[in-house]
Amino acid sequence: MHGNIRIRAIALGIFFGLLICAFTPFNNAYLNATPLAGGHFPLAPFFILAWLTAISALHHRIFRSTPLLTGLELMTMWILTVVVSGIAFTGLARTFFINLTAPFHFASIGNRWKEILQPLLPEALHPTDPKAVETLYNGIKGGSFMSDGELIRAIPWSAWVTPLLWWAAFILLCYFMMLCLTNIFSRQWVENERINFPLLQLPRFMEEALDQGLYGSFLTNKFFLCGLLFCVALHTLNGLHFYIPAVPEVPTLVLAGKYFAKTGLFSGFGKLKIYFYPAFVGFAFLASRQISFSFWFFFLTGGLFYGVLNVAGLNIPASSLGVTFGPTLTRPEETQMIGAYLVFFFFIVWLARQHLQQVLREAFGGKQTKGESEWMSLRFSFWGLIISGCLLVAWCVNFGVPMLMALLVLTAFFIFTVVASKAICQGGIAYFTLTAAPLDGVTAMFGTKFFGAVGIAITAMCQKILFVDLRESLMPSLVHGSKVNEWIKNKKLFLSGIIIVLLAGVVVSFAAMLFVCYKYGIRELHLDWATRTSMTVYDNVVRVIQEPAVASEWVTTFSTVGAVIMFTLVLAYNRLPWWPLHPIGYLTAYSSAMKILWFSFFLGWMFNQLTLRYGGVGLFKRIRYLFFGLIMGDFLMGGAWALYGLWAGQSYQVLPG
């Protein structure tokens, strides 16, 4: 699947991407319907891809003319929608406006935000008109009954111009840095390491079948149909049960924690849950067996570790964790991930050492080379990375962050992002969450006094906007795009599409979220999680300002333990051919995503293992269509129930929210 793409593919990708951005805030925040863009294999883009592929195949079969869209063009269109779809909600817009206004709207005598927090926040970074903030949360009076045109004219746009321009500069500089980092690492990951990219396997096979005139054979494959029909039956029955409780259901969640004692060796499994998601079983089957095995193995080992500490009498209080900014960090033992992330980043750099030397040679005048997966030259990427990094540091310094601190924090932001991107793309984790946040890594090493009051406030805002909730982060999608770029000859056209859709996506997402907030008011929207987590960030900021603390002894200890374990894992993985564990699995041991997905990875690994052991590669090539069917079935049923939910007012959730 190699060739040129036409402008129509780019235009369709931009159109559908912006359509998703425009509709997502209303769908997710107001209707609370099935998320259109959740995770790194989002529902709406694949639903559109599946139907457009079928339409293109049918058109070609009936009219025997030039295809409306080739398989490569459909892949290009799909990637553009994937890249931009996350911006509209969790990837950016979900918490953005709450993050900017919470210190003012929720200030009270009890939290002392007015005296401690508000003076630290520059006026340029938030709306200064109290009425604009109040109506954001309560809605414009009568807004829900206004026509769209009337509401657009009633929104206080002038109050948002300055903060949106400053934050847009920060966001777009970060996006440009991610694009440069992706371009720098793409040759290493795509061409040298030959990453499997499990999340791309089904779209790639679909579109190759389309280009080869075999799409009908693909759809009628008996294994594919078995997987597809299984999901159709499962979700038809469970969907009907959701709307009509008298209809029986097939349980897809088992609360297994009740079978374990609250004390003793297995006390860490007191909240264990077994979820069954067919699509994620499919992704796990298509991933490397070593990685799939490592995901569920380290998750269970992490739970067992709690029990070992319990038996040993080391009941470490949660208070020993101190003040942290991690999205799911609840126990000191989980800070192992701080050290693990840092060591794994150095492992990524070490694996790419020869390629990075080539990057440096080209950056300083060496002979230019061109990789198949690269959008632009390595020289441009290197200097683009340096210049945009300097501009980001200058942005932070302009608002009062000390230069050294700005440099350290931004470095931590992108270290965590690079590591997470490698884990998502290589492991096939469509739904991924961090355990510890980048700021937790900096405070673990330097304490909180190092930040200063303004520094901790501004960097906490920046982290909340882009670098803490990575469920819909941009860089993994760009890495997937670099793999698709390997097959495209006119790469500049593809790059132009990415740049246009990102710029327009930020504008459309901001406008759509403001429209929904001012029409109904944040109080009436399903944004409780966004509000709660934003308030927690500012509570922690105030706590750190009032009582600066050195790094917790337990946090330092477990971070060191995590670094040692990860170093041992990467050493064994790199030196011992028979070693069964992949270091990426350890990175997700305490992730809330793995609490949902561990059983799916177990099933995927088990089926993969049995298939290759007893049937070899030949059986694997046939049986993988069963798992393609599971993925296709889950996402088609997810899209169908999402559409029905728009009419019914509530939606049966096929996939994790």
C-alpha positions as CSV (number, residue, x, y, z in Angstrom):
1,M,0.0,0.0,0.0
2,H,2.2,2.8,-1.4
3,G,1.4,5.7,-3.6
4,N,0.2,9.3,-3.9
5,I,-2.9,10.7,-2.2
6,R,-5.3,13.2,-3.7
7,I,-6.5,16.4,-2.1
8,R,-9.9,14.9,-1.6
9,A,-8.5,12.6,1.1
10,I,-7.1,15.6,3.0
11,A,-10.3,17.6,2.5
12,L,-12.5,14.8,3.9
13,G,-10.1,14.3,6.8
14,I,-10.3,17.9,7.7
15,F,-14.1,18.1,7.2
16,F,-14.9,15.0,9.3
17,G,-12.2,16.0,11.9
18,L,-13.7,19.4,12.4
19,L,-17.2,18.0,12.4
20,I,-16.3,15.8,15.3
21,C,-14.6,18.7,17.1
22,A,-17.8,20.8,16.7
23,F,-20.2,18.2,17.9
24,T,-18.2,16.4,20.6
25,P,-18.7,19.0,23.4
26,F,-22.5,18.9,22.9
27,N,-22.5,15.1,22.7
28,N,-20.2,14.4,25.6
29,A,-20.8,17.3,28.0
30,Y,-24.5,17.9,27.5
31,L,-26.0,14.6,26.2
32,N,-23.5,12.5,28.2
33,A,-23.7,10.1,25.2
34,T,-21.1,7.6,24.0
35,P,-17.8,9.5,23.6
36,L,-17.0,10.1,20.0
37,A,-13.3,10.5,20.4
38,G,-12.3,8.5,23.5
39,G,-8.8,6.9,23.5
40,H,-6.3,6.4,20.8
41,F,-8.6,4.3,18.6
42,P,-11.5,6.7,18.8
43,L,-15.0,5.5,17.9
44,A,-16.3,8.2,15.5
45,P,-13.2,8.2,13.1
46,F,-13.3,4.4,12.8
47,F,-17.1,4.3,12.4
48,I,-16.7,6.8,9.5
49,L,-13.8,4.9,8.0
50,A,-15.7,1.6,8.1
51,W,-18.7,3.0,6.2
52,L,-16.7,5.0,3.7
53,T,-14.6,2.0,2.9
54,A,-17.7,-0.1,2.3
55,I,-19.2,2.7,0.1
56,S,-16.0,3.0,-1.9
57,A,-15.8,-0.8,-2.4
58,L,-19.5,-0.9,-3.5
59,H,-19.1,2.1,-5.9
60,H,-16.1,0.5,-7.5
61,R,-17.8,-2.9,-7.9
62,I,-21.0,-1.4,-9.4
63,F,-19.5,1.2,-11.7
64,R,-16.0,-0.3,-12.4
65,S,-14.6,3.2,-12.4
66,T,-11.7,5.0,-10.6
67,P,-12.2,4.5,-6.9
68,L,-13.8,7.4,-5.0
69,L,-11.1,6.9,-2.5
70,T,-8.2,4.5,-2.4
71,G,-7.4,2.5,0.7
72,L,-4.3,4.7,1.3
73,E,-6.5,7.8,1.0
74,L,-9.0,6.4,3.4
75,M,-6.2,5.7,5.9
76,T,-4.9,9.2,5.5
77,M,-8.4,10.6,6.1
78,W,-8.8,8.4,9.1
79,I,-5.5,9.5,10.7
80,L,-6.4,13.2,10.2
81,T,-9.7,12.7,12.1
82,V,-7.9,10.7,14.8
83,V,-5.2,13.4,15.2
84,V,-7.7,16.1,15.8
85,S,-10.6,14.3,17.5
86,G,-9.1,14.3,21.0
87,I,-8.6,18.0,21.1
88,A,-12.4,18.5,21.3
89,F,-12.7,17.0,24.7
90,T,-10.3,15.2,27.1
91,G,-7.2,16.0,25.0
92,L,-7.8,19.7,25.6
93,A,-11.2,21.3,25.8
94,R,-12.8,19.2,28.5
95,T,-11.0,20.9,31.4
96,F,-9.5,24.0,29.6
97,F,-12.1,26.7,30.5
98,I,-12.7,25.3,34.0
99,N,-8.9,25.3,34.5
100,L,-8.7,29.0,33.7
101,T,-11.7,30.1,35.7
102,A,-11.9,27.8,38.7
103,P,-9.6,29.9,41.0
104,F,-12.1,32.7,40.7
105,H,-15.5,31.0,40.5
106,F,-14.8,28.6,43.4
107,A,-12.8,30.9,45.6
108,S,-14.2,30.9,49.2
109,I,-13.2,31.9,52.7
110,G,-12.4,28.2,53.4
111,N,-10.0,27.6,50.6
112,R,-8.4,31.0,50.7
113,W,-7.9,31.0,47.0
114,K,-8.6,34.7,46.7
115,E,-5.7,35.7,49.0
116,I,-3.2,33.0,48.1
117,L,-3.9,31.9,44.5
118,Q,-5.5,34.7,42.6
119,P,-2.6,37.2,43.0
120,L,-0.3,34.7,41.4
121,L,-2.2,34.2,38.2
122,P,-1.4,36.8,35.5
123,E,-4.4,38.7,34.1
124,A,-3.5,37.7,30.6
125,L,-4.1,34.0,31.3
126,H,-7.7,34.2,32.4
127,P,-10.8,36.3,31.7
128,T,-10.9,39.4,34.0
129,D,-14.7,40.1,33.5
130,P,-16.5,38.5,36.5
131,K,-19.7,38.4,34.5
132,A,-18.1,36.3,31.8
133,V,-17.0,33.8,34.4
134,E,-20.3,33.7,36.1
135,T,-22.3,33.1,32.9
136,L,-19.8,30.4,31.9
137,Y,-20.9,28.4,34.9
138,N,-24.6,29.4,35.1
139,G,-25.3,29.9,31.4
140,I,-26.5,33.0,29.6
141,K,-30.0,33.9,30.9
142,G,-32.4,32.3,28.5
143,G,-29.5,30.8,26.5
144,S,-31.0,27.4,26.2
145,F,-34.0,28.9,24.3
146,M,-31.9,31.2,22.0
147,S,-31.2,30.4,18.4
148,D,-27.6,29.6,17.6
149,G,-27.1,33.0,16.0
150,E,-28.5,34.9,19.0
151,L,-26.4,32.9,21.4
152,I,-23.2,33.4,19.4
153,R,-23.8,37.2,19.6
154,A,-24.5,37.0,23.3
155,I,-21.3,35.2,24.3
156,P,-18.7,37.7,25.8
157,W,-16.0,36.9,23.2
158,S,-14.0,40.1,24.1
159,A,-13.3,38.7,27.6
160,W,-11.7,35.6,26.1
161,V,-9.6,37.1,23.3
162,T,-6.4,37.8,25.3
163,P,-6.3,34.6,27.4
164,L,-7.2,32.4,24.3
165,L,-4.4,34.0,22.3
166,W,-1.8,33.4,25.0
167,W,-2.9,29.9,25.7
168,A,-3.2,29.1,22.0
169,A,0.5,30.2,21.6
170,F,1.4,27.7,24.4
171,I,-0.7,24.9,23.0
172,L,0.4,25.3,19.4
173,L,4.1,25.5,20.4
174,C,3.6,22.2,22.4
175,Y,1.9,20.6,19.4
176,F,4.8,21.8,17.1
177,M,7.3,20.3,19.5
178,M,5.4,17.0,19.5
179,L,5.4,17.0,15.7
180,C,9.2,17.6,15.7
181,L,9.8,14.9,18.3
182,T,7.6,12.5,16.3
183,N,9.6,13.3,13.1
184,I,12.9,12.8,14.9
185,F,11.9,9.4,16.4
186,S,9.8,8.1,13.5
187,R,12.6,6.6,11.6
188,Q,13.9,4.8,14.7
189,W,10.5,3.5,15.7
190,V,8.9,2.8,12.3
191,E,11.9,1.7,10.2
192,N,14.7,0.6,12.6
193,E,12.7,-1.0,15.5
194,R,9.8,-2.0,13.3
195,I,7.2,-1.4,15.9
196,N,4.1,-3.6,15.3
197,F,1.5,-0.8,15.8
198,P,-1.4,-3.1,16.8
199,L,-3.9,-0.2,16.6
200,L,-3.2,0.2,12.9
201,Q,-3.5,-3.5,12.0
202,L,-7.3,-3.6,11.2
203,P,-7.5,-0.3,9.3
204,R,-4.4,-1.3,7.3
205,F,-5.8,-4.8,6.4
206,M,-9.2,-3.2,5.4
207,E,-7.6,-0.7,3.1
208,E,-5.1,-3.1,1.6
209,A,-8.1,-5.4,0.8
210,L,-9.9,-2.5,-0.8
211,D,-6.9,-1.6,-3.0
212,Q,-6.5,-5.2,-4.1
213,G,-10.2,-5.6,-4.9
214,L,-10.6,-8.1,-2.1
215,Y,-12.8,-6.2,0.3
216,G,-15.7,-8.5,-0.3
217,S,-13.6,-11.5,0.6
218,F,-12.4,-9.7,3.7
219,L,-16.0,-9.0,4.9
220,T,-17.1,-12.6,4.1
221,N,-14.2,-14.3,5.8
222,K,-15.8,-16.9,8.1
223,F,-13.5,-16.0,11.0
224,F,-14.2,-12.3,10.6
225,L,-18.0,-13.0,10.5
226,C,-17.8,-15.1,13.7
227,G,-16.1,-12.2,15.6
228,L,-18.4,-9.6,14.1
229,L,-21.6,-11.5,14.8
230,F,-20.5,-12.3,18.3
231,C,-20.2,-8.6,19.1
232,V,-23.5,-7.8,17.3
233,A,-25.3,-10.4,19.4
234,L,-23.6,-9.4,22.7
235,H,-24.3,-5.7,22.3
236,T,-27.8,-6.1,20.9
237,L,-28.8,-8.1,23.9
238,N,-27.0,-5.9,26.4
239,G,-28.2,-2.7,24.7
240,L,-31.8,-3.8,24.8
241,H,-31.3,-4.6,28.5
242,F,-30.0,-1.1,29.1
243,Y,-33.2,0.4,27.7
244,I,-35.6,-2.4,28.7
245,P,-34.4,-4.0,32.0
246,A,-36.7,-7.0,31.5
247,V,-34.5,-8.2,28.7
248,P,-31.7,-10.5,30.0
249,E,-28.1,-9.4,29.7
250,V,-24.7,-11.1,29.3
251,P,-22.5,-9.8,32.2
252,T,-19.3,-8.1,31.0
253,L,-18.2,-7.0,34.4
254,V,-17.4,-9.2,37.4
255,L,-16.6,-7.7,40.8
256,A,-13.8,-10.2,41.7
257,G,-12.5,-8.2,44.7
258,K,-15.1,-9.8,47.1
259,Y,-13.4,-13.1,46.7
260,F,-10.2,-11.9,48.3
261,A,-9.5,-11.2,52.0
262,K,-8.9,-7.7,53.1
263,T,-5.7,-8.6,54.8
264,G,-2.9,-10.9,54.0
265,L,-1.0,-11.8,50.8
266,F,-3.9,-11.1,48.4
267,S,-5.2,-7.9,50.1
268,G,-4.2,-5.9,47.1
269,F,-6.9,-7.4,45.1
270,G,-9.8,-6.2,47.2
271,K,-11.0,-3.9,44.4
272,L,-10.2,-6.3,41.5
273,K,-12.6,-6.1,38.6
274,I,-12.8,-8.2,35.5
275,Y,-14.1,-6.3,32.4
276,F,-14.7,-8.0,29.1
277,Y,-14.2,-5.7,26.0
278,P,-14.0,-7.8,22.8
279,A,-12.3,-5.0,20.8
280,F,-9.5,-4.8,23.4
281,V,-9.1,-8.6,23.3
282,G,-8.6,-8.1,19.6
283,F,-5.9,-5.4,20.0
284,A,-4.1,-7.6,22.6
285,F,-4.1,-10.5,20.2
286,L,-2.5,-8.4,17.5
287,A,0.2,-7.0,19.8
288,S,3.4,-8.8,20.6
289,R,2.9,-11.7,22.9
290,Q,5.7,-10.5,25.2
291,I,4.0,-7.1,25.6
292,S,0.5,-8.5,26.1
293,F,1.8,-10.9,28.7
294,S,3.7,-8.2,30.5
295,F,0.6,-5.9,30.8
296,W,-1.5,-8.3,32.8
297,F,1.5,-9.9,34.6
298,F,2.7,-6.6,36.0
299,F,-0.8,-5.5,36.9
300,L,-1.3,-8.6,39.0
301,T,2.2,-8.4,40.4
302,G,1.6,-4.8,41.4
303,G,-1.5,-6.0,43.3
304,L,0.4,-8.8,44.9
305,F,3.1,-6.3,46.0
306,Y,0.6,-4.5,48.2
307,G,-0.1,-7.9,49.9
308,V,3.6,-8.6,50.4
309,L,4.0,-5.2,52.1
310,N,0.9,-6.0,54.2
311,V,2.3,-9.4,55.3
312,A,5.6,-7.8,56.1
313,G,3.9,-5.3,58.3
314,L,4.8,-2.3,56.1
315,N,1.4,-0.6,56.1
316,I,2.5,2.7,54.6
317,P,-0.1,5.5,55.2
318,A,-1.4,7.3,52.2
319,S,-0.3,10.6,54.0
320,S,3.3,9.6,53.3
321,L,2.6,10.3,49.7
322,G,2.5,14.1,50.4
323,V,1.1,16.5,47.8
324,T,1.0,15.1,44.3
325,F,-0.6,15.9,41.0
326,G,-0.9,12.4,39.5
327,P,-4.3,11.7,38.1
328,T,-4.6,8.3,39.8
329,L,-1.8,8.3,42.3
330,T,-3.2,7.2,45.7
331,R,-0.4,5.3,47.5
332,P,3.3,5.8,48.0
333,E,4.1,2.4,46.4
334,E,2.7,3.7,43.1
335,T,5.5,6.3,42.8
336,Q,7.7,3.6,41.4
337,M,6.5,4.8,38.1
338,I,8.4,8.1,38.5
339,G,11.7,6.3,38.4
340,A,10.5,3.8,35.9
341,Y,9.5,6.5,33.4
342,L,12.8,8.3,33.7
343,V,14.9,5.1,33.1
344,F,12.7,3.9,30.2
345,F,13.1,7.3,28.5
346,F,16.9,6.9,28.7
347,F,16.4,3.4,27.3
348,I,14.5,4.9,24.4
349,V,17.3,7.3,23.8
350,W,19.9,4.5,24.1
351,L,18.2,2.3,21.6
352,A,18.0,5.3,19.2
353,R,21.6,6.5,19.9
354,Q,22.9,5.9,16.4
355,H,19.9,7.5,14.8
356,L,20.1,10.5,17.2
357,Q,23.8,10.9,16.3
358,Q,22.7,11.1,12.7
359,V,20.1,13.7,13.7
360,L,22.9,15.8,15.3
361,R,25.2,15.4,12.3
362,E,22.5,16.6,9.9
363,A,21.4,19.4,12.2
364,F,24.9,20.9,12.1
365,G,25.5,20.7,8.3
366,G,25.9,17.0,7.6
367,K,24.6,15.3,4.5
368,Q,20.8,15.2,4.5
369,T,19.0,11.8,4.5
370,K,15.3,11.1,4.2
371,G,13.4,8.3,6.0
372,E,10.2,6.9,4.5
373,S,8.2,7.8,7.6
374,E,9.4,11.4,8.0
375,W,7.4,14.5,7.0
376,M,10.3,16.9,7.0
377,S,14.1,16.9,7.2
378,L,15.9,15.9,10.4
379,R,17.6,19.3,10.4
380,F,14.3,21.2,10.4
381,S,12.9,18.9,13.1
382,F,16.0,19.4,15.4
383,W,16.1,23.2,15.1
384,G,12.3,23.4,15.2
385,L,12.4,21.5,18.5
386,I,15.1,23.7,19.9
387,I,13.4,27.0,18.9
388,S,9.9,26.0,20.0
389,G,11.4,24.7,23.3
390,C,13.1,28.1,23.8
391,L,9.9,29.9,23.0
392,L,8.0,27.8,25.5
393,V,10.6,28.5,28.2
394,A,10.3,32.2,27.3
395,W,6.4,31.9,27.6
396,C,6.8,30.5,31.1
397,V,9.4,33.1,32.2
398,N,7.2,35.9,30.9
399,F,4.5,34.8,33.4
400,G,6.9,34.6,36.3
401,V,8.2,31.0,36.2
402,P,12.0,30.9,37.0
403,M,13.9,29.9,33.9
404,L,15.6,26.8,35.4
405,M,12.3,25.6,36.7
406,A,10.6,26.2,33.4
407,L,13.3,24.2,31.6
408,L,13.0,21.3,34.1
409,V,9.3,21.1,34.1
410,L,8.9,21.3,30.3
411,T,11.6,18.6,29.9
412,A,9.6,16.4,32.4
413,F,6.4,17.1,30.4
414,F,7.9,15.9,27.1
415,I,9.8,12.9,28.7
416,F,6.5,11.5,30.0
417,T,4.8,12.2,26.7
418,V,7.5,10.4,24.7
419,V,7.4,7.4,27.0
420,A,3.6,7.2,27.0
421,S,3.6,7.5,23.2
422,K,6.0,4.6,22.8
423,A,3.9,2.5,25.3
424,I,0.6,3.3,23.5
425,C,1.8,2.7,19.9
426,Q,4.0,-0.4,20.6
427,G,1.6,-2.0,23.1
428,G,-1.7,-1.3,21.4
429,I,-3.2,0.4,24.4
430,A,-6.2,2.3,23.0
431,Y,-7.1,3.6,26.5
432,F,-4.1,4.8,28.5
433,T,-3.7,6.8,31.7
434,L,-0.7,8.0,33.6
435,T,-0.1,7.0,37.2
436,A,2.2,9.8,38.3
437,A,2.3,13.2,36.7
438,P,5.4,14.9,35.3
439,L,5.3,17.5,38.2
440,D,5.5,14.6,40.7
441,G,8.8,13.5,39.1
442,V,10.2,17.0,39.5
443,T,9.0,17.4,43.1
444,A,10.3,13.9,44.0
445,M,13.8,15.1,43.1
446,F,13.8,18.7,44.1
447,G,10.9,19.1,46.6
448,T,8.4,21.9,46.4
449,K,10.4,24.8,47.7
450,F,12.3,24.9,44.4
451,F,9.2,26.0,42.5
452,G,8.2,29.2,44.2
453,A,4.6,30.3,44.5
454,V,4.1,31.6,40.9
455,G,6.1,28.7,39.4
456,I,3.9,26.0,41.0
457,A,0.7,27.7,40.1
458,I,1.5,28.3,36.4
459,T,3.1,25.0,35.8
460,A,0.2,23.1,37.4
461,M,-2.1,25.0,35.0
462,C,0.0,24.0,32.0
463,Q,0.2,20.4,33.1
464,K,-3.5,20.1,33.6
465,I,-4.1,21.5,30.1
466,L,-2.0,19.1,28.1
467,F,0.3,16.8,30.0
468,V,-1.6,14.9,32.8
469,D,-4.6,13.2,31.2
470,L,-3.2,11.4,28.1
471,R,-6.3,9.4,27.2
472,E,-6.6,11.5,24.0
473,S,-3.2,13.1,23.8
474,L,-1.8,14.2,20.4
475,M,1.6,12.7,20.1
476,P,0.6,9.0,20.0
477,S,-1.7,9.8,17.1
478,L,1.1,11.6,15.3
479,V,3.3,8.5,15.8
480,H,0.6,6.5,14.2
481,G,0.5,9.1,11.4
482,S,4.2,8.7,10.8
483,K,3.6,5.0,10.1
484,V,0.9,5.9,7.6
485,N,3.3,8.5,6.1
486,E,5.7,5.7,5.3
487,W,3.3,4.5,2.5
488,I,2.6,8.0,1.1
489,K,4.8,9.5,-1.7
490,N,3.5,13.1,-1.6
491,K,4.3,13.6,2.1
492,K,4.1,17.4,2.1
493,L,0.4,17.2,1.2
494,F,-0.2,15.0,4.2
495,L,1.8,17.3,6.5
496,S,-0.2,20.3,5.3
497,G,-3.4,18.4,6.2
498,I,-2.1,17.7,9.7
499,I,-1.1,21.4,10.2
500,I,-4.4,22.7,8.9
501,V,-6.5,20.3,10.9
502,L,-4.6,21.0,14.2
503,L,-4.9,24.8,13.8
504,A,-8.6,24.7,12.8
505,G,-9.3,22.0,15.4
506,V,-8.1,24.1,18.3
507,V,-10.3,27.0,17.1
508,V,-13.4,24.9,16.5
509,S,-13.0,23.0,19.8
510,F,-12.7,26.2,21.8
511,A,-15.7,27.8,20.1
512,A,-17.8,24.7,20.4
513,M,-17.1,24.3,24.1
514,L,-17.7,28.0,24.8
515,F,-21.0,27.7,22.9
516,V,-22.2,24.7,25.0
517,C,-21.0,26.2,28.3
518,Y,-22.7,29.6,27.7
519,K,-25.9,28.0,26.4
520,Y,-26.5,25.6,29.3
521,G,-23.9,26.6,32.0
522,I,-21.2,24.3,33.3
523,R,-23.3,23.5,36.3
524,E,-25.9,21.8,34.0
525,L,-23.3,19.9,32.0
526,H,-21.7,16.5,32.7
527,L,-18.4,18.1,33.7
528,D,-18.3,17.0,37.3
529,W,-15.0,15.1,36.8
530,A,-13.4,18.0,35.0
531,T,-14.5,20.4,37.8
532,R,-13.4,18.1,40.6
533,T,-10.0,17.4,39.2
534,S,-9.3,21.0,38.4
535,M,-10.3,22.1,42.0
536,T,-8.0,19.3,43.4
537,V,-5.1,20.7,41.4
538,Y,-5.6,24.2,42.9
539,D,-6.1,22.8,46.4
540,N,-2.8,21.1,46.0
541,V,-1.1,24.2,44.7
542,V,-2.3,26.2,47.7
543,R,-1.2,23.5,50.1
544,V,2.3,23.5,48.6
545,I,2.5,27.3,48.8
546,Q,1.4,27.3,52.4
547,E,3.6,24.4,53.5
548,P,6.5,23.8,51.2
549,A,7.9,20.4,51.7
550,V,11.0,18.4,50.8
551,A,10.6,15.2,48.8
552,S,8.9,12.5,50.9
553,E,11.2,9.8,52.1
554,W,8.8,7.1,51.0
555,V,8.3,8.7,47.6
556,T,12.0,8.9,47.1
557,T,12.4,5.3,48.2
558,F,9.8,3.9,45.8
559,S,10.9,6.1,42.9
560,T,14.4,4.6,43.4
561,V,12.9,1.1,43.6
562,G,11.0,1.8,40.3
563,A,14.2,3.0,38.6
564,V,16.1,-0.1,39.7
565,I,13.4,-2.5,38.6
566,M,13.1,-0.7,35.2
567,F,16.9,-0.8,34.7
568,T,16.9,-4.5,35.5
569,L,14.0,-5.1,33.1
570,V,15.6,-3.2,30.2
571,L,18.9,-4.8,30.8
572,A,17.4,-8.3,30.8
573,Y,15.1,-7.5,27.8
574,N,18.1,-6.2,25.8
575,R,20.6,-8.9,26.7
576,L,18.6,-12.1,27.2
577,P,16.8,-13.5,24.1
578,W,14.6,-15.8,26.2
579,W,13.5,-13.1,28.6
580,P,9.6,-13.2,28.7
581,L,8.9,-9.7,30.1
582,H,8.7,-6.4,28.2
583,P,9.6,-3.2,30.2
584,I,6.5,-1.4,28.8
585,G,4.3,-3.7,30.9
586,Y,5.8,-2.3,34.1
587,L,5.0,1.2,33.1
588,T,1.2,0.4,33.3
589,A,1.2,-1.7,36.4
590,Y,-0.7,1.0,38.5
591,S,-2.5,2.7,35.6
592,S,-6.2,3.0,36.0
593,A,-6.5,2.0,32.4
594,M,-5.0,-1.4,33.2
595,K,-7.6,-1.9,35.9
596,I,-10.1,-2.0,33.1
597,L,-8.0,-3.7,30.4
598,W,-5.9,-6.3,32.2
599,F,-8.3,-9.2,31.6
600,S,-8.7,-8.3,27.9
601,F,-4.9,-8.4,27.5
602,F,-4.8,-11.7,29.3
603,L,-7.3,-13.2,26.9
604,G,-5.6,-11.7,23.9
605,W,-2.2,-13.1,25.0
606,M,-3.7,-16.5,25.8
607,F,-5.4,-16.9,22.4
608,N,-2.2,-15.6,20.6
609,Q,0.0,-18.1,22.6
610,L,-2.3,-21.1,21.9
611,T,-2.7,-20.2,18.2
612,L,1.1,-20.0,17.6
613,R,2.0,-22.9,19.8
614,Y,-0.5,-25.4,18.2
615,G,-1.1,-24.0,14.8
616,G,1.9,-21.9,13.9
617,V,2.0,-18.8,11.7
618,G,-0.4,-20.3,9.2
619,L,-3.2,-20.6,11.8
620,F,-2.4,-17.2,13.2
621,K,-2.9,-15.6,9.8
622,R,-6.3,-17.2,9.5
623,I,-7.5,-16.8,13.1
624,R,-6.5,-13.0,13.2
625,Y,-9.6,-12.3,11.2
626,L,-11.7,-13.5,14.2
627,F,-10.1,-10.7,16.2
628,F,-10.5,-8.2,13.4
629,G,-14.2,-9.1,13.6
630,L,-14.2,-8.5,17.4
631,I,-12.8,-5.0,16.9
632,M,-15.1,-4.2,14.0
633,G,-18.1,-5.5,15.8
634,D,-17.5,-3.5,19.0
635,F,-16.9,-0.3,17.2
636,L,-19.8,-0.6,14.7
637,M,-22.2,-1.5,17.6
638,G,-20.7,1.4,19.6
639,G,-21.4,3.8,16.7
640,A,-24.9,2.4,16.2
641,W,-25.9,2.7,19.8
642,A,-24.4,6.1,20.0
643,L,-26.6,7.2,17.1
644,Y,-29.6,5.7,18.8
645,G,-28.7,7.4,22.1
646,L,-28.9,10.8,20.4
647,W,-32.6,10.1,19.8
648,A,-33.3,8.3,23.1
649,G,-31.6,10.8,25.3
650,Q,-29.3,8.3,26.9
651,S,-26.8,5.9,25.5
652,Y,-25.7,2.3,26.1
653,Q,-21.9,2.4,26.5
654,V,-20.1,-0.3,24.4
655,L,-16.6,1.0,25.1
656,P,-14.8,2.4,28.2
657,G,-15.8,6.0,28.9
